[in-house]
């Protein structure tokens, strides 16, 4: 008799998509538990967590250094330097958000996206 193998299923849990890993995926040589999609119950970050992370990455020592370089070497005023840094952070925010969307919706870790 043939063995009964479970088949992977995709299901919707609220606004998230969850993969129930079956034997068909788990037995693949490309499957790795470390980069497997997380369950919806494991996704605990909200928009505020992501926004806090972005602000924490935007307000750091290299940002202050950039502000100093823009004012001292390039002759920008303080307000021009602040606007330049703000625009640069928004430009960086766009690809970060596009990369984060499938990760948060499907539970896919960043290296897989």
PDB file as gemmi writes it, atoms N, CA and C in Angstrom:
CRYST1    1.000    1.000    1.000  90.00  90.00  90.00 P 1                      
ATOM      1  N   UNK A   1       0.831  -1.186   0.000  1.00  0.00           N  
ATOM      2  CA  UNK A   1       0.000   0.000   0.000  1.00  0.00           C  
ATOM      3  C   UNK A   1       0.872   1.245   0.000  1.00  0.00           C  
ATOM      4  N   UNK A   2       0.394   2.251  -0.647  1.00  0.00           N  
ATOM      5  CA  UNK A   2       1.127   3.514  -0.698  1.00  0.00           C  
ATOM      6  C   UNK A   2       0.934   4.274   0.612  1.00  0.00           C  
ATOM      7  N   UNK A   3       1.987   4.980   1.002  1.00  0.00           N  
ATOM      8  CA  UNK A   3       1.904   5.776   2.224  1.00  0.00           C  
ATOM      9  C   UNK A   3       1.021   6.989   1.993  1.00  0.00           C  
ATOM     10  N   UNK A   4       0.332   7.384   3.029  1.00  0.00           N  
ATOM     11  CA  UNK A   4      -0.493   8.581   2.963  1.00  0.00           C  
ATOM     12  C   UNK A   4       0.372   9.781   3.323  1.00  0.00           C  
ATOM     13  N   UNK A   5       0.562  10.672   2.366  1.00  0.00           N  
ATOM     14  CA  UNK A   5       1.383  11.856   2.593  1.00  0.00           C  
ATOM     15  C   UNK A   5       0.481  13.074   2.680  1.00  0.00           C  
ATOM     16  N   UNK A   6       0.768  13.922   3.637  1.00  0.00           N  
ATOM     17  CA  UNK A   6      -0.035  15.135   3.753  1.00  0.00           C  
ATOM     18  C   UNK A   6       0.423  16.148   2.705  1.00  0.00           C  
ATOM     19  N   UNK A   7      -0.525  16.906   2.215  1.00  0.00           N  
ATOM     20  CA  UNK A   7      -0.272  17.902   1.180  1.00  0.00           C  
ATOM     21  C   UNK A   7      -0.319  19.284   1.824  1.00  0.00           C  
ATOM     22  N   UNK A   8       0.587  20.145   1.421  1.00  0.00           N  
ATOM     23  CA  UNK A   8       0.622  21.508   1.949  1.00  0.00           C  
ATOM     24  C   UNK A   8      -0.622  22.269   1.523  1.00  0.00           C  
ATOM     25  N   UNK A   9      -1.071  23.150   2.414  1.00  0.00           N  
ATOM     26  CA  UNK A   9      -2.272  23.940   2.140  1.00  0.00           C  
ATOM     27  C   UNK A   9      -2.010  25.398   2.484  1.00  0.00           C  
ATOM     28  N   UNK A  10      -2.608  26.270   1.709  1.00  0.00           N  
ATOM     29  CA  UNK A  10      -2.547  27.704   1.972  1.00  0.00           C  
ATOM     30  C   UNK A  10      -3.910  28.122   2.488  1.00  0.00           C  
ATOM     31  N   UNK A  11      -3.913  28.864   3.599  1.00  0.00           N  
ATOM     32  CA  UNK A  11      -5.189  29.328   4.136  1.00  0.00           C  
ATOM     33  C   UNK A  11      -5.057  30.774   4.577  1.00  0.00           C  
ATOM     34  N   UNK A  12      -6.183  31.448   4.601  1.00  0.00           N  
ATOM     35  CA  UNK A  12      -6.225  32.852   4.990  1.00  0.00           C  
ATOM     36  C   UNK A  12      -6.589  32.945   6.470  1.00  0.00           C  
ATOM     37  N   UNK A  13      -5.779  33.705   7.216  1.00  0.00           N  
ATOM     38  CA  UNK A  13      -6.027  33.928   8.641  1.00  0.00           C  
ATOM     39  C   UNK A  13      -6.092  35.435   8.845  1.00  0.00           C  
ATOM     40  N   UNK A  14      -7.294  35.977   8.872  1.00  0.00           N  
ATOM     41  CA  UNK A  14      -7.442  37.428   8.968  1.00  0.00           C  
ATOM     42  C   UNK A  14      -6.874  38.080   7.725  1.00  0.00           C  
ATOM     43  N   UNK A  15      -5.956  39.014   7.918  1.00  0.00           N  
ATOM     44  CA  UNK A  15      -5.326  39.679   6.771  1.00  0.00           C  
ATOM     45  C   UNK A  15      -4.046  38.981   6.334  1.00  0.00           C  
ATOM     46  N   UNK A  16      -3.688  37.901   7.006  1.00  0.00           N  
ATOM     47  CA  UNK A  16      -2.466  37.170   6.695  1.00  0.00           C  
ATOM     48  C   UNK A  16      -2.777  35.900   5.907  1.00  0.00           C  
ATOM     49  N   UNK A  17      -1.777  35.438   5.187  1.00  0.00           N  
ATOM     50  CA  UNK A  17      -1.842  34.165   4.483  1.00  0.00           C  
ATOM     51  C   UNK A  17      -0.899  33.215   5.205  1.00  0.00           C  
ATOM     52  N   UNK A  18      -1.354  31.993   5.462  1.00  0.00           N  
ATOM     53  CA  UNK A  18      -0.547  31.035   6.211  1.00  0.00           C  
ATOM     54  C   UNK A  18      -0.385  29.750   5.406  1.00  0.00           C  
ATOM     55  N   UNK A  19       0.798  29.193   5.455  1.00  0.00           N  
ATOM     56  CA  UNK A  19       1.086  27.935   4.777  1.00  0.00           C  
ATOM     57  C   UNK A  19       1.165  26.825   5.809  1.00  0.00           C  
ATOM     58  N   UNK A  20       0.333  25.821   5.628  1.00  0.00           N  
ATOM     59  CA  UNK A  20       0.436  24.617   6.449  1.00  0.00           C  
ATOM     60  C   UNK A  20       1.349  23.661   5.697  1.00  0.00           C  
ATOM     61  N   UNK A  21       2.540  23.465   6.215  1.00  0.00           N  
ATOM     62  CA  UNK A  21       3.545  22.663   5.526  1.00  0.00           C  
ATOM     63  C   UNK A  21       3.200  21.187   5.655  1.00  0.00           C  
ATOM     64  N   UNK A  22       3.103  20.544   4.512  1.00  0.00           N  
ATOM     65  CA  UNK A  22       2.845  19.109   4.480  1.00  0.00           C  
ATOM     66  C   UNK A  22       4.116  18.350   4.142  1.00  0.00           C  
ATOM     67  N   UNK A  23       3.974  17.048   3.996  1.00  0.00           N  
ATOM     68  CA  UNK A  23       5.132  16.210   3.670  1.00  0.00           C  
ATOM     69  C   UNK A  23       5.719  16.537   2.301  1.00  0.00           C  
ATOM     70  N   UNK A  24       4.876  17.028   1.389  1.00  0.00           N  
ATOM     71  CA  UNK A  24       5.379  17.326   0.049  1.00  0.00           C  
ATOM     72  C   UNK A  24       6.434  18.430   0.068  1.00  0.00           C  
ATOM     73  N   UNK A  25       6.288  19.412   0.937  1.00  0.00           N  
ATOM     74  CA  UNK A  25       7.284  20.482   1.043  1.00  0.00           C  
ATOM     75  C   UNK A  25       8.365  20.122   2.057  1.00  0.00           C  
ATOM     76  N   UNK A  26       7.971  19.569   3.181  1.00  0.00           N  
ATOM     77  CA  UNK A  26       8.933  19.261   4.244  1.00  0.00           C  
ATOM     78  C   UNK A  26       9.987  18.251   3.802  1.00  0.00           C  
ATOM     79  N   UNK A  27       9.652  17.384   2.859  1.00  0.00           N  
ATOM     80  CA  UNK A  27      10.620  16.388   2.401  1.00  0.00           C  
ATOM     81  C   UNK A  27      11.521  16.907   1.281  1.00  0.00           C  
ATOM     82  N   UNK A  28      11.281  18.124   0.832  1.00  0.00           N  
ATOM     83  CA  UNK A  28      12.095  18.701  -0.239  1.00  0.00           C  
ATOM     84  C   UNK A  28      13.491  19.043   0.282  1.00  0.00           C  
ATOM     85  N   UNK A  29      14.530  18.849  -0.517  1.00  0.00           N  
ATOM     86  CA  UNK A  29      15.879  19.227  -0.072  1.00  0.00           C  
ATOM     87  C   UNK A  29      16.048  20.743   0.037  1.00  0.00           C  
ATOM     88  N   UNK A  30      15.148  21.510  -0.547  1.00  0.00           N  
ATOM     89  CA  UNK A  30      15.229  22.970  -0.485  1.00  0.00           C  
ATOM     90  C   UNK A  30      14.488  23.555   0.713  1.00  0.00           C  
ATOM     91  N   UNK A  31      13.754  22.731   1.422  1.00  0.00           N  
ATOM     92  CA  UNK A  31      13.002  23.208   2.586  1.00  0.00           C  
ATOM     93  C   UNK A  31      13.924  23.298   3.790  1.00  0.00           C  
ATOM     94  N   UNK A  32      13.830  24.400   4.497  1.00  0.00           N  
ATOM     95  CA  UNK A  32      14.644  24.609   5.684  1.00  0.00           C  
ATOM     96  C   UNK A  32      13.759  25.271   6.738  1.00  0.00           C  
ATOM     97  N   UNK A  33      13.737  24.731   7.920  1.00  0.00           N  
ATOM     98  CA  UNK A  33      12.892  25.261   8.997  1.00  0.00           C  
ATOM     99  C   UNK A  33      13.260  26.701   9.360  1.00  0.00           C  
ATOM    100  N   UNK A  34      14.526  27.063   9.180  1.00  0.00           N  
ATOM    101  CA  UNK A  34      14.972  28.409   9.545  1.00  0.00           C  
ATOM    102  C   UNK A  34      14.382  29.493   8.649  1.00  0.00           C  
ATOM    103  N   UNK A  35      14.120  29.169   7.393  1.00  0.00           N  
ATOM    104  CA  UNK A  35      13.571  30.172   6.483  1.00  0.00           C  
ATOM    105  C   UNK A  35      12.150  29.836   6.045  1.00  0.00           C  
ATOM    106  N   UNK A  36      11.513  28.938   6.756  1.00  0.00           N  
ATOM    107  CA  UNK A  36      10.127  28.585   6.453  1.00  0.00           C  
ATOM    108  C   UNK A  36       9.208  29.747   6.838  1.00  0.00           C  
ATOM    109  N   UNK A  37       8.084  29.882   6.161  1.00  0.00           N  
ATOM    110  CA  UNK A  37       7.139  30.945   6.528  1.00  0.00           C  
ATOM    111  C   UNK A  37       6.651  30.784   7.965  1.00  0.00           C  
ATOM    112  N   UNK A  38       6.490  31.900   8.646  1.00  0.00           N  
ATOM    113  CA  UNK A  38       6.000  31.862  10.022  1.00  0.00           C  
ATOM    114  C   UNK A  38       4.483  31.735  10.034  1.00  0.00           C  
ATOM    115  N   UNK A  39       3.975  31.210  11.117  1.00  0.00           N  
ATOM    116  CA  UNK A  39       2.526  31.099  11.279  1.00  0.00           C  
ATOM    117  C   UNK A  39       1.956  32.478  11.604  1.00  0.00           C  
ATOM    118  N   UNK A  40       0.693  32.663  11.318  1.00  0.00           N  
ATOM    119  CA  UNK A  40       0.048  33.954  11.575  1.00  0.00           C  
ATOM    120  C   UNK A  40       0.100  34.308  13.062  1.00  0.00           C  
ATOM    121  N   UNK A  41       0.020  33.316  13.930  1.00  0.00           N  
ATOM    122  CA  UNK A  41       0.066  33.584  15.374  1.00  0.00           C  
ATOM    123  C   UNK A  41       1.447  34.051  15.833  1.00  0.00           C  
ATOM    124  N   UNK A  42       2.484  33.770  15.045  1.00  0.00           N  
ATOM    125  CA  UNK A  42       3.840  34.193  15.391  1.00  0.00           C  
ATOM    126  C   UNK A  42       4.151  35.605  14.906  1.00  0.00           C  
ATOM    127  N   UNK A  43       3.316  36.156  14.082  1.00  0.00           N  
ATOM    128  CA  UNK A  43       3.537  37.503  13.541  1.00  0.00           C  
ATOM    129  C   UNK A  43       2.910  38.519  14.492  1.00  0.00           C  
ATOM    130  N   UNK A  44       3.719  39.020  15.394  1.00  0.00           N  
ATOM    131  CA  UNK A  44       3.205  39.877  16.462  1.00  0.00           C  
ATOM    132  C   UNK A  44       3.466  41.361  16.235  1.00  0.00           C  
ATOM    133  N   UNK A  45       4.190  41.714  15.208  1.00  0.00           N  
ATOM    134  CA  UNK A  45       4.495  43.121  14.982  1.00  0.00           C  
ATOM    135  C   UNK A  45       3.311  43.835  14.356  1.00  0.00           C  
ATOM    136  N   UNK A  46       3.102  45.061  14.814  1.00  0.00           N  
ATOM    137  CA  UNK A  46       2.060  45.904  14.243  1.00  0.00           C  
ATOM    138  C   UNK A  46       2.720  47.009  13.414  1.00  0.00           C  
ATOM    139  N   UNK A  47       1.913  47.906  12.900  1.00  0.00           N  
ATOM    140  CA  UNK A  47       2.461  49.038  12.139  1.00  0.00           C  
ATOM    141  C   UNK A  47       3.364  49.896  13.016  1.00  0.00           C  
ATOM    142  N   UNK A  48       3.022  50.002  14.290  1.00  0.00           N  
ATOM    143  CA  UNK A  48       3.813  50.827  15.205  1.00  0.00           C  
ATOM    144  C   UNK A  48       5.195  50.233  15.420  1.00  0.00           C  
ATOM    145  N   UNK A  49       5.295  48.920  15.467  1.00  0.00           N  
ATOM    146  CA  UNK A  49       6.607  48.290  15.607  1.00  0.00           C  
ATOM    147  C   UNK A  49       7.482  48.569  14.392  1.00  0.00           C  
ATOM    148  N   UNK A  50       6.899  48.460  13.208  1.00  0.00           N  
ATOM    149  CA  UNK A  50       7.652  48.715  11.978  1.00  0.00           C  
ATOM    150  C   UNK A  50       8.046  50.186  11.895  1.00  0.00           C  
ATOM    151  N   UNK A  51       7.126  51.086  12.255  1.00  0.00           N  
ATOM    152  CA  UNK A  51       7.434  52.520  12.239  1.00  0.00           C  
ATOM    153  C   UNK A  51       8.535  52.847  13.248  1.00  0.00           C  
ATOM    154  N   UNK A  52       8.490  52.231  14.411  1.00  0.00           N  
ATOM    155  CA  UNK A  52       9.533  52.463  15.420  1.00  0.00           C  
ATOM    156  C   UNK A  52      10.889  51.971  14.936  1.00  0.00           C  
ATOM    157  N   UNK A  53      10.896  50.843  14.259  1.00  0.00           N  
ATOM    158  CA  UNK A  53      12.148  50.329  13.701  1.00  0.00           C  
ATOM    159  C   UNK A  53      12.711  51.297  12.671  1.00  0.00           C  
ATOM    160  N   UNK A  54      11.843  51.813  11.793  1.00  0.00           N  
ATOM    161  CA  UNK A  54      12.303  52.743  10.763  1.00  0.00           C  
ATOM    162  C   UNK A  54      12.849  54.024  11.390  1.00  0.00           C  
ATOM    163  N   UNK A  55      12.156  54.569  12.373  1.00  0.00           N  
ATOM    164  CA  UNK A  55      12.634  55.785  13.039  1.00  0.00           C  
ATOM    165  C   UNK A  55      13.956  55.507  13.740  1.00  0.00           C  
ATOM    166  N   UNK A  56      14.065  54.353  14.375  1.00  0.00           N  
ATOM    167  CA  UNK A  56      15.317  53.997  15.038  1.00  0.00           C  
ATOM    168  C   UNK A  56      16.474  53.860  14.069  1.00  0.00           C  
ATOM    169  N   UNK A  57      16.183  53.381  12.855  1.00  0.00           N  
ATOM    170  CA  UNK A  57      17.244  53.268  11.850  1.00  0.00           C  
ATOM    171  C   UNK A  57      17.547  54.614  11.202  1.00  0.00           C  
ATOM    172  N   UNK A  58      16.571  55.523  11.194  1.00  0.00           N  
ATOM    173  CA  UNK A  58      16.772  56.827  10.557  1.00  0.00           C  
ATOM    174  C   UNK A  58      17.495  57.809  11.478  1.00  0.00           C  
ATOM    175  N   UNK A  59      17.275  57.693  12.774  1.00  0.00           N  
ATOM    176  CA  UNK A  59      17.898  58.610  13.732  1.00  0.00           C  
ATOM    177  C   UNK A  59      19.042  57.858  14.405  1.00  0.00           C  
ATOM    178  N   UNK A  60      20.228  58.003  13.835  1.00  0.00           N  
ATOM    179  CA  UNK A  60      21.390  57.281  14.340  1.00  0.00           C  
ATOM    180  C   UNK A  60      22.650  58.110  14.070  1.00  0.00           C  
ATOM    181  N   UNK A  61      23.781  57.627  14.518  1.00  0.00           N  
ATOM    182  CA  UNK A  61      25.044  58.365  14.395  1.00  0.00           C  
ATOM    183  C   UNK A  61      25.386  58.696  12.935  1.00  0.00           C  
ATOM    184  N   UNK A  62      25.241  57.768  11.971  1.00  0.00           N  
ATOM    185  CA  UNK A  62      25.546  58.154  10.586  1.00  0.00           C  
ATOM    186  C   UNK A  62      24.670  59.296  10.068  1.00  0.00           C  
ATOM    187  N   UNK A  63      23.437  59.395  10.554  1.00  0.00           N  
ATOM    188  CA  UNK A  63      22.581  60.502  10.140  1.00  0.00           C  
ATOM    189  C   UNK A  63      23.129  61.824  10.663  1.00  0.00           C  
ATOM    190  N   UNK A  64      23.567  61.828  11.915  1.00  0.00           N  
ATOM    191  CA  UNK A  64      24.166  63.048  12.466  1.00  0.00           C  
ATOM    192  C   UNK A  64      25.456  63.392  11.730  1.00  0.00           C  
ATOM    193  N   UNK A  65      26.230  62.388  11.388  1.00  0.00           N  
ATOM    194  CA  UNK A  65      27.462  62.618  10.630  1.00  0.00           C  
ATOM    195  C   UNK A  65      27.147  63.200   9.263  1.00  0.00           C  
ATOM    196  N   UNK A  66      26.133  62.651   8.610  1.00  0.00           N  
ATOM    197  CA  UNK A  66      25.726  63.173   7.307  1.00  0.00           C  
ATOM    198  C   UNK A  66      25.289  64.628   7.420  1.00  0.00           C  
ATOM    199  N   UNK A  67      24.542  64.948   8.462  1.00  0.00           N  
ATOM    200  CA  UNK A  67      24.126  66.336   8.672  1.00  0.00           C  
ATOM    201  C   UNK A  67      25.318  67.260   8.853  1.00  0.00           C  
ATOM    202  N   UNK A  68      26.310  66.805   9.597  1.00  0.00           N  
ATOM    203  CA  UNK A  68      27.516  67.612   9.794  1.00  0.00           C  
ATOM    204  C   UNK A  68      28.294  67.799   8.505  1.00  0.00           C  
ATOM    205  N   UNK A  69      28.395  66.744   7.715  1.00  0.00           N  
ATOM    206  CA  UNK A  69      29.116  66.825   6.439  1.00  0.00           C  
ATOM    207  C   UNK A  69      28.387  67.753   5.472  1.00  0.00           C  
ATOM    208  N   UNK A  70      27.061  67.651   5.430  1.00  0.00           N  
ATOM    209  CA  UNK A  70      26.299  68.502   4.518  1.00  0.00           C  
ATOM    210  C   UNK A  70      26.439  69.978   4.874  1.00  0.00           C  
ATOM    211  N   UNK A  71      26.510  70.283   6.160  1.00  0.00           N  
ATOM    212  CA  UNK A  71      26.638  71.690   6.551  1.00  0.00           C  
ATOM    213  C   UNK A  71      28.082  72.177   6.466  1.00  0.00           C  
ATOM    214  N   UNK A  72      29.032  71.378   6.907  1.00  0.00           N  
ATOM    215  CA  UNK A  72      30.421  71.835   6.967  1.00  0.00           C  
ATOM    216  C   UNK A  72      31.106  71.821   5.603  1.00  0.00           C  
ATOM    217  N   UNK A  73      30.945  70.751   4.850  1.00  0.00           N  
ATOM    218  CA  UNK A  73      31.696  70.609   3.600  1.00  0.00           C  
ATOM    219  C   UNK A  73      30.926  71.057   2.364  1.00  0.00           C  
ATOM    220  N   UNK A  74      29.613  70.894   2.376  1.00  0.00           N  
ATOM    221  CA  UNK A  74      28.832  71.237   1.189  1.00  0.00           C  
ATOM    222  C   UNK A  74      28.128  72.579   1.313  1.00  0.00           C  
ATOM    223  N   UNK A  75      28.230  73.213   2.456  1.00  0.00           N  
ATOM    224  CA  UNK A  75      27.710  74.566   2.622  1.00  0.00           C  
ATOM    225  C   UNK A  75      26.201  74.677   2.728  1.00  0.00           C  
ATOM    226  N   UNK A  76      25.514  73.603   3.020  1.00  0.00           N  
ATOM    227  CA  UNK A  76      24.067  73.678   3.191  1.00  0.00           C  
ATOM    228  C   UNK A  76      23.748  74.272   4.559  1.00  0.00           C  
ATOM    229  N   UNK A  77      22.608  74.936   4.644  1.00  0.00           N  
ATOM    230  CA  UNK A  77      22.161  75.411   5.949  1.00  0.00           C  
ATOM    231  C   UNK A  77      21.630  74.213   6.741  1.00  0.00           C  
ATOM    232  N   UNK A  78      21.389  74.427   8.005  1.00  0.00           N  
ATOM    233  CA  UNK A  78      20.890  73.332   8.847  1.00  0.00           C  
ATOM    234  C   UNK A  78      19.531  72.853   8.347  1.00  0.00           C  
ATOM    235  N   UNK A  79      18.654  73.779   7.988  1.00  0.00           N  
ATOM    236  CA  UNK A  79      17.332  73.364   7.506  1.00  0.00           C  
ATOM    237  C   UNK A  79      17.435  72.622   6.173  1.00  0.00           C  
ATOM    238  N   UNK A  80      18.331  73.048   5.287  1.00  0.00           N  
ATOM    239  CA  UNK A  80      18.522  72.326   4.022  1.00  0.00           C  
ATOM    240  C   UNK A  80      19.071  70.924   4.261  1.00  0.00           C  
ATOM    241  N   UNK A  81      19.990  70.800   5.204  1.00  0.00           N  
ATOM    242  CA  UNK A  81      20.541  69.486   5.531  1.00  0.00           C  
ATOM    243  C   UNK A  81      19.460  68.577   6.112  1.00  0.00           C  
ATOM    244  N   UNK A  82      18.609  69.120   6.982  1.00  0.00           N  
ATOM    245  CA  UNK A  82      17.524  68.321   7.557  1.00  0.00           C  
ATOM    246  C   UNK A  82      16.537  67.870   6.488  1.00  0.00           C  
ATOM    247  N   UNK A  83      16.198  68.760   5.561  1.00  0.00           N  
ATOM    248  CA  UNK A  83      15.294  68.389   4.471  1.00  0.00           C  
ATOM    249  C   UNK A  83      15.919  67.313   3.584  1.00  0.00           C  
ATOM    250  N   UNK A  84      17.211  67.455   3.313  1.00  0.00           N  
ATOM    251  CA  UNK A  84      17.912  66.463   2.492  1.00  0.00           C  
ATOM    252  C   UNK A  84      17.897  65.095   3.158  1.00  0.00           C  
ATOM    253  N   UNK A  85      18.154  65.067   4.450  1.00  0.00           N  
ATOM    254  CA  UNK A  85      18.155  63.798   5.187  1.00  0.00           C  
ATOM    255  C   UNK A  85      16.751  63.207   5.236  1.00  0.00           C  
ATOM    256  N   UNK A  86      15.738  64.045   5.435  1.00  0.00           N  
ATOM    257  CA  UNK A  86      14.356  63.565   5.459  1.00  0.00           C  
ATOM    258  C   UNK A  86      13.966  62.949   4.117  1.00  0.00           C  
ATOM    259  N   UNK A  87      14.293  63.633   3.035  1.00  0.00           N  
ATOM    260  CA  UNK A  87      13.961  63.112   1.704  1.00  0.00           C  
ATOM    261  C   UNK A  87      14.714  61.812   1.434  1.00  0.00           C  
ATOM    262  N   UNK A  88      15.978  61.751   1.823  1.00  0.00           N  
ATOM    263  CA  UNK A  88      16.761  60.523   1.630  1.00  0.00           C  
ATOM    264  C   UNK A  88      16.162  59.362   2.418  1.00  0.00           C  
ATOM    265  N   UNK A  89      15.713  59.622   3.641  1.00  0.00           N  
ATOM    266  CA  UNK A  89      15.103  58.556   4.441  1.00  0.00           C  
ATOM    267  C   UNK A  89      13.784  58.094   3.842  1.00  0.00           C  
ATOM    268  N   UNK A  90      13.026  59.000   3.257  1.00  0.00           N  
ATOM    269  CA  UNK A  90      11.772  58.606   2.603  1.00  0.00           C  
ATOM    270  C   UNK A  90      12.064  57.785   1.351  1.00  0.00           C  
ATOM    271  N   UNK A  91      13.104  58.168   0.606  1.00  0.00           N  
ATOM    272  CA  UNK A  91      13.493  57.395  -0.579  1.00  0.00           C  
ATOM    273  C   UNK A  91      13.896  55.975  -0.180  1.00  0.00           C  
ATOM    274  N   UNK A  92      14.597  55.833   0.926  1.00  0.00           N  
ATOM    275  CA  UNK A  92      15.000  54.511   1.403  1.00  0.00           C  
ATOM    276  C   UNK A  92      13.787  53.743   1.944  1.00  0.00           C  
ATOM    277  N   UNK A  93      12.823  54.461   2.499  1.00  0.00           N  
ATOM    278  CA  UNK A  93      11.634  53.821   3.060  1.00  0.00           C  
ATOM    279  C   UNK A  93      10.818  53.091   1.995  1.00  0.00           C  
ATOM    280  N   UNK A  94      10.773  53.607   0.789  1.00  0.00           N  
ATOM    281  CA  UNK A  94       9.936  53.022  -0.262  1.00  0.00           C  
ATOM    282  C   UNK A  94      10.350  51.582  -0.588  1.00  0.00           C  
ATOM    283  N   UNK A  95      11.621  51.291  -0.931  1.00  0.00           N  
ATOM    284  CA  UNK A  95      11.958  49.887  -1.197  1.00  0.00           C  
ATOM    285  C   UNK A  95      11.883  49.008   0.049  1.00  0.00           C  
ATOM    286  N   UNK A  96      12.152  49.588   1.222  1.00  0.00           N  
ATOM    287  CA  UNK A  96      12.020  48.790   2.445  1.00  0.00           C  
ATOM    288  C   UNK A  96      10.575  48.356   2.661  1.00  0.00           C  
ATOM    289  N   UNK A  97       9.644  49.254   2.403  1.00  0.00           N  
ATOM    290  CA  UNK A  97       8.232  48.924   2.557  1.00  0.00           C  
ATOM    291  C   UNK A  97       7.796  47.896   1.519  1.00  0.00           C  
ATOM    292  N   UNK A  98       8.247  48.067   0.284  1.00  0.00           N  
ATOM    293  CA  UNK A  98       7.898  47.100  -0.762  1.00  0.00           C  
ATOM    294  C   UNK A  98       8.466  45.718  -0.455  1.00  0.00           C  
ATOM    295  N   UNK A  99       9.631  45.669   0.166  1.00  0.00           N  
ATOM    296  CA  UNK A  99      10.234  44.394   0.544  1.00  0.00           C  
ATOM    297  C   UNK A  99       9.535  43.795   1.767  1.00  0.00           C  
ATOM    298  N   UNK A 100       9.050  44.635   2.658  1.00  0.00           N  
ATOM    299  CA  UNK A 100       8.428  44.149   3.887  1.00  0.00           C  
ATOM    300  C   UNK A 100       7.010  43.639   3.671  1.00  0.00           C  
ATOM    301  N   UNK A 101       6.313  44.156   2.669  1.00  0.00           N  
ATOM    302  CA  UNK A 101       4.908  43.782   2.478  1.00  0.00           C  
ATOM    303  C   UNK A 101       4.707  42.277   2.291  1.00  0.00           C  
ATOM    304  N   UNK A 102       5.397  41.623   1.347  1.00  0.00           N  
ATOM    305  CA  UNK A 102       5.171  40.178   1.225  1.00  0.00           C  
ATOM    306  C   UNK A 102       5.635  39.413   2.456  1.00  0.00           C  
ATOM    307  N   UNK A 103       6.650  39.928   3.126  1.00  0.00           N  
ATOM    308  CA  UNK A 103       7.123  39.255   4.330  1.00  0.00           C  
ATOM    309  C   UNK A 103       6.087  39.257   5.434  1.00  0.00           C  
ATOM    310  N   UNK A 104       5.416  40.394   5.626  1.00  0.00           N  
ATOM    311  CA  UNK A 104       4.416  40.464   6.685  1.00  0.00           C  
ATOM    312  C   UNK A 104       3.114  39.779   6.295  1.00  0.00           C  
ATOM    313  N   UNK A 105       2.760  39.812   5.027  1.00  0.00           N  
ATOM    314  CA  UNK A 105       1.506  39.180   4.600  1.00  0.00           C  
ATOM    315  C   UNK A 105       1.621  37.660   4.557  1.00  0.00           C  
ATOM    316  N   UNK A 106       2.731  37.154   4.013  1.00  0.00           N  
ATOM    317  CA  UNK A 106       2.884  35.714   3.818  1.00  0.00           C  
ATOM    318  C   UNK A 106       3.804  35.050   4.838  1.00  0.00           C  
ATOM    319  N   UNK A 107       4.446  35.834   5.702  1.00  0.00           N  
ATOM    320  CA  UNK A 107       5.334  35.260   6.711  1.00  0.00           C  
ATOM    321  C   UNK A 107       6.666  34.811   6.156  1.00  0.00           C  
ATOM    322  N   UNK A 108       7.079  35.403   5.042  1.00  0.00           N  
ATOM    323  CA  UNK A 108       8.326  35.003   4.392  1.00  0.00           C  
ATOM    324  C   UNK A 108       9.464  35.841   4.959  1.00  0.00           C  
ATOM    325  N   UNK A 109      10.565  35.218   5.380  1.00  0.00           N  
ATOM    326  CA  UNK A 109      11.685  36.003   5.889  1.00  0.00           C  
ATOM    327  C   UNK A 109      12.367  36.797   4.772  1.00  0.00           C  
ATOM    328  N   UNK A 110      13.042  37.856   5.157  1.00  0.00           N  
ATOM    329  CA  UNK A 110      13.652  38.782   4.199  1.00  0.00           C  
ATOM    330  C   UNK A 110      14.591  38.113   3.194  1.00  0.00           C  
ATOM    331  N   UNK A 111      15.476  37.182   3.579  1.00  0.00           N  
ATOM    332  CA  UNK A 111      16.372  36.598   2.577  1.00  0.00           C  
ATOM    333  C   UNK A 111      15.645  35.831   1.477  1.00  0.00           C  
ATOM    334  N   UNK A 112      14.444  35.361   1.753  1.00  0.00           N  
ATOM    335  CA  UNK A 112      13.706  34.592   0.761  1.00  0.00           C  
ATOM    336  C   UNK A 112      13.018  35.514  -0.226  1.00  0.00           C  
ATOM    337  N   UNK A 113      12.564  36.686   0.246  1.00  0.00           N  
ATOM    338  CA  UNK A 113      11.868  37.635  -0.619  1.00  0.00           C  
ATOM    339  C   UNK A 113      12.840  38.105  -1.658  1.00  0.00           C  
TER     340      UNK A 113                                                      
END                                                                             
